[in-house]
Amino acid sequence: MNETEQQPMVLTCPKGLESLLAQEITDLGAQNVKIGVAFVSCEPDHVLGYKICLWSRLASRVLYPLAHFPVANADDMYKQLLEINWLEHLSDRQTFRVYFSGTNDDIRNTHFGALKVKDAVCDYFRDKTGTRPDISDQPDISIHVRLSRDSVSVSLDMAGESLHRRGYRQSQGVAPLRENLAAALLVRAGWPELMKQEDGALLDPMCGSGTLLIEAALMAADIAPGLLRNSFAFEKWKNYQPEKWREIKADAQARKLAAQESEAELTLIGYDMDEAVLNKARDNARRAGVMHFIHFKQQTLNELHKEKGLPETGLVLSNPPYGERLSDEVAIGSLYSAFGRLVKQHFANWTLAIFTGNPGQAYQFKMRAHKQYQFFNGAISSKLFLYSISQGSSDKAQAQAQLEETKPNTAAEYEAATLGEGAQMICNRLQKNLKKIKSWVKKQNTNCYRLYDADMPEYAVAIDVYDKWVHIQEYAPPKSVDPEKAENRLRDVLDAVPVALKIDRSQVVLKQRMVQKGKRQYEKQDKQEQFFEVQEGDCRFYINLKDYLDSGLFLDHRPIRTDIGKWAKNKDFLNLFSYTCAASVHAAVGGARSTTSVDMSHTYLNWGRKNLALNGLADTHHEFVQADCVAWLEEAQSGKDRYDLIFMDPPSFSNSKRMLDIFDVQRDHVKLITLAMGLLRPGGTLVFSNNLRRFKLEHDALKQFTIGDISAQSIPQDFARNQKIHQCFLIKNPS
């Protein structure tokens, strides 16, 4: 076993903080400092450990080394752990807990590794004292064991609970920022230098539970973060040096008092739109003892301006929302765009510092960052961007704001003038398409249509208009396309759409179109429950652009739905794989004697019921059946119900657990059509459609029926670019 003195003391931290932490502990007196990934090491020293626990704003844990040795297997590790003189560090009347990390071929999981360590410590005490210490979730002593390949390092945690938990934050918002990461952001943003100026100012316009502002106040007031804690683990060690600790703590108290007595003024301001969250921030600031430094105010981002009395220079620092889903991208982009515009307009000669886990959206600030730093917020790769707001850019932003106030209609023109080359190309194409299709859309009596469908191959998106909303679906790019290029092109589209259609960014919804298998076809993408109405001919439908992959209305089927409305008068209509029952609504509005809608999804059938009610139709002659359509068709053959008109638009493939078997439209369409034809009355018609591009109807296997291919005439003008969007057939029994 190697000597303890040869092993370093290890200080852990979030990734990205290592160099800052190295400088911090060097300033505290650390020797032989070395930087690793998510940790820094130095020569072990108990007194230095006390200082770091008290003063470090960046460290998470301080691990004091006990032993380091090679291991052959789990039993070998157990034997060598017995050789450590545990009585030097804890007694059998104390509690302990083991934290184990790392695996190898013999120790394959951390739970097993921790169990072997626990057994060794307990067996050591049984042998030496006859009793053993207890295990606890809130232990007196925390033992950290790291297995790296075939060697083990054993340490004791000097702090106990992670150092980022200062003790003041008992109330927090939805997405709290760790205190040590917040401190690192302040250092990188230049707050330690700014706070020393006579008129140093810091503003967080989306402050949440106030972590950035509280950490800034602690720095400026020279308050050691460890003073906010009740205790540290090292105070329960057998070799604890209370006199040294009292000296270190007394020095920190004196520095705090000296800072309070100084005449330096501090301006710290926090805004948030949520008063409840602000109350949490105020509670946190009071517990930290810095409430008198910070001014909290309820205010939306749109109200952001430079209040009277603020100095000529200062720092705007914020950690705005990231957006966890792809569908959040547009809303986040809109937020960032507004944020950047307002800061430029009102905060000339200030610095803007933005920390985001969505660095791809930083372009929305419409500024060039003079510095950027990589961090990790938990597992999220994040960046801190620093921008200098020049007087010139501020004057330009103010002129733009005045122009928009006096001539609102020119806002889109100004935005268009500032679009990048790619975004301008997309904007031009959308405006051209809109002009071309406008009169046709009016004749169709609809306000939902496809405006763009990968017209330019490098911009592989579909853009659909639903009244005042725009739905963008990004086709997943092939692996041969550079992901960064694909991302930049998508942003060009997101920039161009609001300008071309003269709408707000908040009215744009983005989704990525990928193959959906099994139950994912029916899973929600979101939970916003935001429905709105659209018009299609004589019918109205509820649309939901955010919660599901599709909107609730397949726009390419508009012509066939319109025809169904004409053909269904005084007829019994069956809608298989009915989705949200749009075809059933057209049939009912067209005067169908009855409609029956069959689908596997209860959610979509309920949606269909709402669509029916939206058109003033009662359920009296309209039935909704939740069932696997194939199984339902088989059972229906022996029943008495027959139909004059059947519409069937099955998926290309499904392996949903709700189905009795895997469904493949190419393989199963002969069976499906034959079963459906068995439910037709004499002279009846089956409308069979599907969207499998390579689909080939097996005419020979269906030669007993009269089949007409109406694919070309069933594709509407707004889908003219995509003639393979679906295939559609009219199938009849021979007369």
N, C-alpha and C positions, 0 to 999 in steps of 0.2 A: 504494500500500500504506500502511495506517495505521501510525502510530508505535506501537512496542511499549508505551511508557509509558502510552498511553491505554487499554490493555486490562487487565482485572482478572486476578488470580490466582484460579483456580477450585478449590474443594474439593468433591469429590463425596461423597455419603453415601446410605444407604438412605432411601427416602421416609418421612417422619414424623420424621426427626432434624434437619431443617433449622434450626429455631429453637434447639435445644439446641447445635448445632454453631456457630451464629452467636455465641451467648453465650460458648462455649468459646474461640473464636479471638479474640473481643474481649478476653477476659481475658488472652490471650497477647500482646496488643498490636496486633491487626489494626485497620486504618483503613478507613473507608468501606465497612463491611460491608453486603452486600445478600443477600437470601434468594431463591432460586429453587426449582424443583421438583427435588428430589434433589441439590441443590448449593447452596453458599454462595460468594459472591465477595468479594474485598477487594483493596486496593491491593497490587500485586506488590512483594515484598521477599524477597531471598534468605535473609537471616538469620531473618526471620519464618517462612519456609518450613521452615528447619531446625528451629525450635522446634515447629512444628505436626507435622512428621514424628515428632519425639521424644515430644511430650506429648499429642497429640490421641487421645482414646479413642473418638471418634465418626466421624472422617473416613475415607473409603476411599482417596481419591487427592488429591494436591496437584499441580495442573497449572499450571506457570509459563508465561506467555504469550510467544510469539515473534513472532507476526504475526497480522493480521486483515485480510482484503481481500475485495472483491466478486469473484464469478466468473461468467463467461458460459457456460462449458462446461468439459469435462475438460481440453482442451488449454490453455485459459486458466489453469486452476488449476495445471497443470504449469509453465507459463512463470513464473507469479508465485512458485511455490515455489523456482525456480532463483535468484530474487533474494534469498532469505534467505542471510545469511552463515553457513552451516553450520559453517565452520571455527572460528567463535567457540565452538561448543558441543561438537563431537566431532571426532575425527581419523579418517583413513582406516584406521587400525589397530584401531578399536573396532567393536563390533557394535551393530546397532540393530534395532528392530522398529517397525512402524507399526500403530497402532490407529485405525481410521477408523469414524466414525458419521455417519448421515444420508444421504439420497438426494435427488435432484431429477430433472427430466425428462431430463437428459443423463447424469447419474451414477446409474444405476438400482440398483446394489447396492454394498454396502460393500467387497466383495472387489475390484471394479474400481477403486473409489476408492483403496483402500490400495495397489493396484498402481501407480497413477499417481504417488502420493506417493513410493513406493519408487524408481520410475524417476527422478524428479526429484532425489532426494537422491544416488543413485548417479551420475547423469550430471553433477551439480554437482561431485562429487569427482573424477570422471574428467577433467573439464575443468580443475580447479584443481591436482590433484596427480598425475594420470596413473593413479591406482589408486582403488579404491572400498572402502568398509567392507562387511563381511559382514552378512547377515541371521541372526538367532538367536532361538530361543524363550526363551532366557535372556540378554537383551541387556544391554549396558552402558548404552545410551540407549533410552528408550521415547518415541516421537513420537506424540502424540495429535492427530488432525485431526478437527474437527467441521464438517460441512456443514449449515448451517441456511438453508433456502430457497436464496438465491443468494449467500451469503457463507460464507467459510471462516475458522475460527480454528485456529491452529497452536500447540501447547503441548508442553512437555517434562514428563514425569512425574518429580517430585522423589523420590518414594518408591521407585519400581520396582514390586515386588510390593505388592499392595493392603495398606493399613495395618491392615485388620482382622486380617490374618494376623500375629499378634504373634510367632509362632515357637514358642510353648509347646505348641500343640495338634497333636501328631503322632498322637495316638490320639483317636478320637471315636466317639460313639454313632451310632444309626441316623439321627436327625434333629437334627444339630448346630445350635446357635444361633450366628450370627456374633458375633464378639467385640464389634464396635462397636455392634451392636444390643443385646447383653446390657448393655453399659455404659449405653446410653440408658435401658433399662428400670430399671436401678438408680437413675439420676438421677431419673426420673419417680416412682419408688416411694419416694423420700425417703431413700435410703441415705446420700448425702453428709452430710446433717444428723445422721442416726441414728448414724453411725460415729464422730462427734465426742463422743458422750455416753460417760460412764464405763463404762456397761454395755450398749453397743450390741450387738445380736444379730441375726443373719440365719440363717434356716433355709430350705433347699430340700428338700422331701420327695421330689422326683422329679428328682434332680440330674443324672442322665445322666453325661456326661463332664466335668461340673463347671464349665462356662464361667461361669455366673452367679456362683458362689462365688469363682472365681479372679479375675474382674474386680473383684468387691467387695473382695477382699483387696489387689489392686494399688492400688485407690483409697485404702483405709484406710492402707496402708503407704507412700503417696505415692511409688509406683514408677512412673516414666514408662514407658508400654508400649513405647516405642521402644527402651528399654535392652535389651529381650529379643531384639532383632534384631541380626544380624551386620553389616549394612551397609544403606546407602540409595543410590539411584541418583545423587543429587546429588554423592556423593563421587567420581564418575567424570567429572563435568563439567569442562570446561576452566576455567570461571570459579569453580570451587569455592574457598571460603574456609576452609581447614582450621583456622586460628587461632580464628575465630568458632565453628566447630563444636565444637572442643575445649572452649571456654569454656562453651557451652550444655550439653554432655554432662557436664562436671565439676560444674556446678551441680546437675544432676539426680542425679548420684551422691551429692553432699553431702546433698541433701534425703532421699534414700533412707536414708542412714546416720543422719541425725538422727531420722527416723521409727523406725528400729530401736532407737535408744537411748532413746526416750521410754518412759514407763511405762504408756502407754495399753494397755488390754486389749481383746481382740477375740474375739467368739464367732461363729464361722462353722461351720454344721453342714450336712452333706449326706447324705441317705438315698437309696438306690435298691435295688430288689429284685434287681437283677442284679449279682452279685459281679464278673463279668468287666468290666462297664461301669465299676464303681467302681474297679477296678484301673487302667483307662484314665484316670479322673479323678485318681487319685493320681499317676500318671506325669505328667500335664499340670501338676498343681500343683507337683510337684518341679521341672520344667523352668522354671516361672514363678518359682520361688524363694519360694513362699508356702505350702508344704505344712505348715509348723509352725503356720500360722494356722487351718487347716481340719480339722475332725473328720469323716471319712467313715465311714459305717456301713451295713451291709446290713440293710435293713428294708423290709417291704411298707407300702403306704399304710394298710392296715387297722390297722397297729400304731402309727400316728402318735399321739404324746402329748407333753406338755411334760415334758422330763426335769428332774430335780432340778438346781438350780443355775442354771437359765436365768432371766434377769431378768424383771421384771414387765411390761416393754414390749419389743417387738421387731418384726421384719418376717419374715413368711412369704412368700417370693417363689418362684414356680415357673412353668415352661413345660411344662404337661402335654401329653399327646398330643392331636392335633387330630382325627384320623380323616380319611382321604382318600376313603373311599367312603361312600355314603349308608347302607350296611349297618352302618357303624361307629357311626352316630349313637346308637343305644341304648346300646352299651357305653360310649361316651364320656360320655353323659349319666349313666350309672350311676357312672362314675368321678368325675365332677365333683360329683355329689350326695353321694357318700361323703366326698370331700375337704372340701367345705363343712361338712358335719356334724361332722367330726372337728376341724376348725380352730375352729369355734364352741364345741365342747365343751371344748377343752383350752387355748385361747390367748386368754383374756379380756384385753382392753386392748392386744392386738397389732394390727398391720395385716396384712391379707392382700392380696397383689398377684398377680394371675393374668394371664399373657400367653397368649393363645390365637388360633389361626387359625380357630377355630370359635366366634365370639362369640355366635352364636345359642343356644349351650348354656349360656351364663353364668347363665341363669335357674335352672339346677339347683343353684346355690350357695345359693338361698333367702335371699339378702341383697340389699340395695340398695347399689350402688356409689356412693361419694361422689365419685369421679372416674373418668374413663375417657379413654384416649388412643389415637388411631389411629396404627398403624404398618404397615409392610409387611415381612414376612419373606420376602425374595425377591419372588416375584410374588404371594404370599398376603396378602390384606388381613387384618390382624390388629388386635387391641385389647388394651390393658393395662387391667384393671379393678382399682380400689383399694377395699377394704372395711375399715371400722373395726369390730373385734369388741368390742362393748360387754359390760360385766359382766352386764347383764340378758339379752342374747341367749345368752351362755355358760351362765348359770344355767338358762335354759330348755332348752338343748341337753342339759345334764347330766341334768336331770329326765326328759327324753324317753328318754335312754339307760338310765337306771335303770328306767323304766317298761317298756321293751322287755325288759330282762333279767329282771325279776320276772314280767312277764305277756307272754310272747312273742306270744300270740294277739291282743293289742291293738295291735300295731305297725301293721297294715294300717288299723285303725280310726283311729289317730292320723294316719296319712298321709292318709286320706280327709278328715279334718277340716281338713287344711291345703290341700286341692286348691282350685284356682281355680274360678270359676263354670263355665267351659266344660268343664274336666276333670271336675268333679263331675257335670255333665249326662251326659257320656259314661260315666262310672263307673256311674251309676244305670241307664242303658240296658243296659250290658253285664250287670249283675247281674240285671236283669229278664229279658233274653234267656236267660241261663244257667239261671235257675229254670224258665223255660218249656220249655227244650229238654232238660233233664237226664234226665228219664225216657225220652224218645224215644231219646236217644243210647245209653242203657243197653240198650234193646231191640234196637238195631242192632248191639250187641256191637262198638262201635268207640270209639276214643279220639281220633279226628281228625274235625273237623267245622267248619263255618263258624258263627261266633258273631255276626258283625255284618257287614252289607254296605251301607254308606252309608245306614243307617236314617235318620239325620239328614243331609240333603243337604249342609249346610255342613261336615260332617265326612266327607269323601269318601274313606273307606278301607274295605278288606275286612280282617276280622280272623278268622284261622283258628287253631284250637287243634289241636296235634299232641302228644297226651299231655301232657307237662310243659312244652312249648314253645308260644310264640305267634308266629304269622307275620302281620305287618301289611304290607299292600300299599297304598301311597298312589296313588290315581288322580291322574294329572297334572291340576292344576286348569286350567280354561280361561283364556285370556289376559286375560279381563275381570276375573278375580279378582286383587286386590292380593296380590302374592307374599308380603309380610310377614304379611298376615292368614292366608294359607294355611299359612305356616310356623308361626305361633302356634297355629293349630287342630291341626296335626299334633303339636305339643308337648303340647297338651291330651290328645290320645289317648295319647301315650307316658307321660304322668303317670298317666292313669286306668287303663290296662291292668294294671299290676302290683298296684294296689290292688284292683280289681274281682275279679281272679282269684287274688289272694293268692300271687303268685309274685315272684321276684327279677327286677330289671330285666335281669340278664344272660341271662334266659331268653326275652327278647323280641327278635325279629329284624324289622327294617324294610327294605322295598324300595319303590322307586317304579315303578309299573306304567306303562310307555309302550309304544308300538307298536314291535315288534321286527321288523326286516326282514332278509332274506337270512341270511347266516351268523351274524348276531348272535343268532338264535333258539337257536343251539347253543353260543354262547360262554359261558365261565365268567364269573361276576361276581366271584368270589373264588377262593381256593385253600386253603381250610381243611380240606377232606376230612372234614368232621364229619358222619358218618352216624349215625342212630339208628333204632330199630324202632318201628312203630306197628301197631295192630290194626284190621282191617276185616273184620267177619264171621268167617269161618273162616280168613282169610288174614292174613299179616304182611308188611309192606313196609319197605324201607329208605327213609328220608327224609333229604334234605339241604336245609336252609333257608338256607344262606349262600352256596353256590358258584354257584347257578344262579337264574335269574329265577323259575322254578317249583320246587315242592318235590319233584317226582318222583311225585306222585299228584294227579290231578284229582278233587277231592272231589265235584264235581257229578255225576260218572259212577258214583257208588257204587251206585245202584239197578240200572243196566244191567249193571254188572260182576257184581252179585249174581245177576241173572237169567241171565247168561252161564254162571255157575257151575252153575246148575240145568239149563240147556238142553244143556250140552256133554257130559254123560255118554255115554261110548262113541261119541263123535263126533270127527271131524277138524276142528280149529279153526284158522282163519287170522286173524291180527291184523295189519292194515295200518296204517301210521303208528303203530307200536306204542308209541312213547315208552319208558317203563321197563317195559313188558310186564305191567302190572297185570292187564289183562283176561285175558292168557294164563295168569297164575298162578291166577286164579279158575277158569278153564276146567280147568286141570290138577288143582287141588284138588278140583274137582267131578267128576273122573273122565273127562276127555277122553282119547280114544284117542291123540291126538297134538295138538301145537300148533306152529304156524309163526308166528314174529314177524318182521315186515319193517319196517325203519326205516333212514333215511339216516345216523343217528348211531351210530358205533361205541361211543361213551361210554354212550349210553342202552341199547344192547343188552347191554353188559357189566353195567350196572345191573340189567337184566332177568334176566340169568343169576344174579346175586346174590340177587335176590328169589325166584327159583325154588328156589335152594339153601336159603334161609332157611326155606322151607316144607317142607324135607325131600324135595325132588323132584330126581331125577337128570336129566341132559340126554338120556337115552336116546331118548325119543320127543318131544323138544322141540327144535325147530330155530330158530336165530336168523340172519337174513339181512340183511346190510347192503347196501341198494340204494335207488335212487330208486323209490318204490312204483309210479309210473305206468309207468316203463320195465319194471319187474319184472312188472307185470300183463300188459303187452303180450307179453312173452316167454313168460309162463306159459300163454298161450292154446294154444300148440302143444305144451305138455308133457302129461304124463299125470296129474299131481297134481290132485285135486279135493277139495272140502271140503263138510262138512255145515253148518258155521256160520262166518260171516265177520263180523268187526267192523272197521269202518272209521271213523276219526275224524280226517279230514285237517285241516291248518291252513287258515285263511281265505285266506291269501296267502303265497307264498314265492318269493323270487328267489335262493335260495341257489346258489352256484357249484357245489355238489355235484349240483344237479338239471340235467337236460338242457334244460329250458325253464322259463319262469316259470309258477308254478302259481297259479290263481285258482279257488277252490272254486265260485263262482257260475257262472263260465264253463265250468269243466271237469267239473262233477259228473255230467253226463249220460254223458260218455265214461267217467269213473271207475266209475260204478255199472254201466254196461253191461259193462265189462271184468270187474268183480268177479263179476257174475251169470254170466259165462261159465265161472267156476271152481266154481260150485255144483253139487252133485249134485241129482238130482230130489228135491223135498221140502225142499231146503235153505233157509236163511234168511240174508239179509244184514242186519246192523244198521248203518245209516248215520247218523252223527251229525256235527254241526259246530257251531261257536260264532259264526258270522257272524250278527249281529243282523238284518240285512236279507235274509237268505237266503230264496229262494223256490224250492221244488222244481219243476222243469219236468215236470209230470205228463203233458202231451201228448207230450213227447219220450220218456217212459218208460212209455207206456200199455200196452206189452206185458207189464209186470210188475204184480203185485198189491202195492199199497203201503198201509201203515197208519201213520198219524202217532201215535206214542206219546210225544210230547214232554212232555205234561202229566204223565203217570204216571212218566216217567223223571227228573223233577226232584225231589230229596229235600226233606224238610221244612226243612232248614237253609238251603236256597236258595229258599224260597217267595217271598221278596221280589223275586227276580230270575227271572221266568218266561222270560226270553229268554237265560238263561245258555247254553243250547244247544237245538238242535232234533234230534229223533231219530226215525228211521223204520225199520219192519220191512218188508223187501222180499223177495218170493218170486216164483218162477216160477209161472205159472198151472198148476193141477193138470190 
